[in-house]
C-alpha cells in the first residue's frame, strides 16, 4: 500500500525508484492529498447516509488500514488528517456505546489509535488535543473503551486519566494480549486479527511506564495494578517464546511466535513494573522458590539481550531488569514466585525445555545422600570431598 504518486505511464517491474516518482505530499493528485481534501472539505457532521457522509466514512476506513504501517503513518501525520478524525469524534452526537462497527466514529477512533502508536504521527495527534477528546471514551468499556484506553496510553496520558485507578485499563489490555497469543477474539467486541500483538504489548508497556511515573522512586501502588501474576507471566512468555524461536537448537515452541517489537515492549513493561513484581513478602523470609525464579528469569532476560536483532534500548532494559531481579533472590518475592510458576506451567504445556534458562553460575552442593552418592566420601562431617 503506497501513498505515492508517479507521473507518466505505469512503471515496468522494478521501475519505482526512477526520478519521475514523486513523494506523496508533493502533489495534490496523490492518494493521501485526495483523502486529506475529502476530509477537510466535509462539514463537521455531514448528513447521515448522504453521499458526502459515505465518502468521508469509507475514506476514514481506508486511512485506518493505511495507518497500520509506520511508514504510512509518518506521512499521514504531516497532513490535516489527524485534526479531521479528532473533529469527527468531537462532533459526534451519539454516545460511544451506540457507535456501530464501521461507523464514521468507529473508523475515526481506529485511525487515532493506529496513528498514536507510531512516533512519526503521535506528535500531530498530541498537538491537536487528541487526549482530551478521547479520554472520556475510556469509561465506556467494551471495544471503544479499549481503543480509547490504548490510544491514551500511546499519547502519554497521565495515570490519573485512567478511570478507577487504572484497573479497567490493566484488565482489558492484558486480556487483549492473552487473546491475541491464544489466537482468539472476544465475543461481541473484536475478532482475532483485528489487533496486532505489538499494539497490545506497547499499550501495556506504556500503561506500566505511566503507572511507574505516578509511583515515583519509592512507591508501587499504581504499578501493582498492572503487575498481577497472570499478566507478568504473559510478558515472560512473550519474551521467552521469541528467544526460543531465535535459537536453532531449542526444543519445543509455541503456537504464536511473537515479533521482535512485542518482546521489546514486554521487556519495557517488566522493567517498569519491577517495584511491584519484586515486593518482598511479609514477614521477610528466604525462599528457595523465589531464588529459583530470580535465577531463571534473570537468565532468560540476559539471553534475550544477546540474541540477534534486539535493539540497543531493549538490551539495556533487559540487562537492567535482570540485574535487579538477580539481586532480589535473597528474600521471598510472592508476585514473582506465582508469575514464574504460571510461566513454567505454560512451558510444560507447550513441551518446552524447562532447563533452558537455568543459570550455570552456581555449582551443585553435594552430600552423601545427593546425586553423587555412588562415589566414596573422604569425610562425612559438614561436607563431602570426593576421594
N, C-alpha and C positions, 0 to 999 in steps of 0.2 A: 504494500500500500504506500504509494509515493504521493507526496503533496506537491511535487514539482510540475513544471510546465516546460515544454520544449517547442521551439519554433521549427517550422519546416515539416517535411513529410515524416511519417512514423520511422523510428530508428530501426536499423537492422540489429540482429542479435549482438549484444556486447557493445553497442554504439552509444550508450547513455552517458559516457564520460566525455563526449565531444563538447567543444566550446559553445555550441548552439544551445545546450541545455541551460535553462535559467533557474536561479534559486526561486523557491515558491513565493517568497514575499516581494519579489522584484517585478511582478507582472499582475495586473488586475484579472487576467484570464486564468490564473492558477486555481486549483480546486480550493485551496484554503482561503483565497481572497473572495471567491464566489460565495463560499459558505459564510464568511465574515459579513459580506454585504447583505446577504439574505437575513441574517440575524439582526444586524444593526438597523436595517430599514423596516423591521417589523414593529408594529405597535407593542407596547409592554404587555398587553393582554389581548391578542388577536381573537376575533370571534371564533368560538369553538366550531370545529368541523368545516370552517371555511377553507378555501384553497390555500390562503396565506398561512393559516394556522397549521394545516397539514404539512406544508412545505417546511416551515420552521421546525415542527416536531421531528420530522424524519431527518432534517439536517442535523439536529441535535443527536439523533440516534447514530448517524454516520460519524459525527465528531466523537461521540462516546467510544466507538470502536477504534477510531484513529488514535485517540489519546492513550490507548493502552501501550503504544510504542513510545519509548523515551525520546527517540529522535523526533517523532511527530509532535509530541507534547511540547518540546522545546520551541518548535515553530509556532504552534498554536498560542503559546504563552506570549508571543510577541505581537499578537493581534488583539482586537477588541472582543474576541470570543469569550474569554473569561468573564469580563464585565457583563456580557449579554446573558450568559447562563445564570450568573448570580442574580441578575434582574428578573429572569424567568421565575426563580424561586421566590424572590421578594414580592413579586406582583401576583403570585398565586392566591386565589381566594378560597381554595379548597384545603382542608386540613390534610397533613401528610398521610394520615390513616386512610384517606379516601383516594389517594393517588393510585391509579391503576398502572399495571405493567405497561411499559412503552408509552406512557403519557409524556407530555412535554416536561412536567416537573420531574418525573422519574428519570427521563433521559438527562435532564439538566443536572440533577444531583449526581448521576453517574459520571458525567463529564467533569464535574468538580472533584469527585473522588479520584478519577484517573489522572487528572492533571496535578492534583495535590501530592501524589506520591513521588513525582519526579522533580529534582532540584531545578531543572531548566524552566519549569512552568509554575511552581508553587508560589514563587515571589509575586507573580502577577495576580494570583488569587488573594494573597495576603494584602496587597496594596488596594485591591478592590473591595475589601471588607468582607471576605467570604465567611470568616469565622462567626461574625455577628449574625449573619443571615442563616447559617447552617446550624449553629449551636442549639436553638430551640427545638430542632427536629430530633435531637438525641433522645428527648424524653418520650417520644412516640413509641420507642421499641420497634420490634419487627424489622422488616427489611430496610425501610427508610431510616429508621433509627440507627441500624447497624452501619449503613453507608455514611450517615452524618457523623457517627462516632469515629469511624476510621478517618474520614476527611479532617475532622478537628484534631485528631492525633497527628496527622501528617502536617497540619498547619500550625503546630506548636501551641495549641490552646493550653492554657494553664490547667493544672489538675483540678482546681476548683470549678472549672467549667463543666466537668463531667458529673451528671446527676447522681444523687445517692452515694456520694463518696467514691465514685468510680466503680462500684460493684457491678452494675449492669454492663458497663463497658468491658470490664475484665471478663465477665462471663460470656458475653456474646462473641467477642473476638477470639477467645480461647476455644469456644465451641466451633466457630468457623474454621480455625486451624485444624481441629480434630476431624471435622467433616471432610475437609479437603484431603487430608492424609489418608482417611479411610475411604476416599472416593465416593462420597455420598453428599446429597444436598440436605435441605431442611424443608419439610412439608409446608406448603403454603407460603414460602418465603423465597427460596432460591434453589436452583438445580445445581448439581455438581458441574463444575467447569465455568460457572459464572464468575467466580473469584479465583485468582491465582494465589498459590501459597506465598509467593514473595510479597503480595499485597497484605495478606493477613499477618504474616510474621513481622513485617515492617510496622504495621499498626500496633501490634503488641509491644514491640521494642520501643516505639515512640511513646506509648502509654507508660511503659516502665521508666523511661527517661523523665517524663513529666512528673510521675509519682516520686521518683528519686529526688528531683529538684525541689519538690514541695516538702520532702522529708528533711532536706538539709544534710549536714555532715553527721549528725548524731542519731536521727530518728529512723524508724522503719514502718510507721503506722500506715503510710499510704502504699508503699511497695508491698506490704503484707497482703493487701487486697488482691494483687496480681500473683503473688508467689504462693499460690495453692499448689500442693504436690502434683496434681494431675497436669497442670499447665507447665510446671517446671520440668516434669518428666518428659512432656511432649517436646519441649525445647531441646532437652538432652537427646531425645530420639532423632530429631531432625538433623542435629549436628553429627551424631554417630552414624546415621544412615548415609550421610554424604561421605564421611570418612571411609566407611566400608566400600562404598561404590568406587572410591578413588584408589582403593588398594586391590591390586590384581590378584593377590594370593589370599584375600579374605574369603571365608566361607559364609554361606547364608546371604541374606539380603532382605529387602522389604518390598512390598507391593507398590510403594510410592517412593521413588528416588528423588530427594529434594534437589533443587537447584542451588548454585553457589550463593546467590543473593539471600535465599531463605535461611541457609545455615548461618550466614553472616548476621542477619537480623536476630536469629536465635541466640547467638553469642552476645550480641549487644544487650538483649533482654536479660540474659543470665547475669551479666556484669552489673547492670543497673539494679537488679533485684537482690544482689548478694547480701546486703544487710539483713533482709528478711529471711532469705534462704539459710543463712548461717547463724540465725539466732540460737543462742545456747539454751539447752534445756534447764528447767528449774526443778530441784536444785542442780547446780553444775555437777557433772559426773563424767567419768570416762566411758566410752562406748566403742566396742570392737566393730559394731556395725557402722558407726559414723566414721571410724578410722578407715574402714574398707571403702566406704562411699567416697570419702575425700580423696583417697588414693586413685580409685578408678576414674572418677570424674575429672580430676586434675590431669591425669594421664591422657584421657580422651581429648581434652581441650588442647593439650600440648601437641598431640598427634594431628589434630585438626590444623593447628597453626603451621605445621610443617608440610602439609600436602600442597601439591602444585595448584596454582590458581587462587589461593587465599590472598585477599588484598592486604596490604601493609597495615591498614587500620584494624582489620579483623584479627590479624596476627597479634597486634599489640593488645587488643581487648581479650583475646583468648588466653594469652600468657599471663596477663594481669589477673584475670579471674582464676586461672589455675593456681597461681601463687597464693592468692588469698584463701582458696579452698584448701590447699595443702597445709597451710599454716593453721587451719582450724581443726585439724584431726585430733587434737589432744582432748577435746571435750565433745559431749553428745550434742548433735545438731538434729533435732527431731524432723524438721521440714526436709532437710537434705536426705535423711535416712529414708523417709517414706517415698520421696521423689526417686531416689536411687532404686528402691525396691520395685516401684512401678516400672521404671526403665528396664530393670533386669527381667521382670515378668514379660515385658514386651519382647525383649531379645530372645527369651526362651521360646515364646510362641512362634517367632519368625525363624527359629533354628539357627540363630547367630551364635558364634563362639563367645562364651562368657569370659574367656581369659584374654580377650583381645586387648583390653586396656588395663590389665594387671601390671602394675609397676614392678620393675625388677630392681628398684633401688635398695630394697630391704631384703636381707637374707632370711632363710627359714631357720627358726630356733629348733634345735634338736634335743630330745632327751631319750631315755632308754625305751620309752613306750611310743616314740614317734615313728615317722615313716622309714627311718634307718635302723629300726630295732633289730635287724638281722645282723648288724655289724657289732663286734665286741667293743664295749666301752672300757677305757682305761680307768675311769673314775666315775662314781655314781653319786658323789655328794656335790650338789649345787649345779652341776653341768655335765656335759658329755664330751669327751675328747675321743675322736675316732682313732683307735690304735693302728 
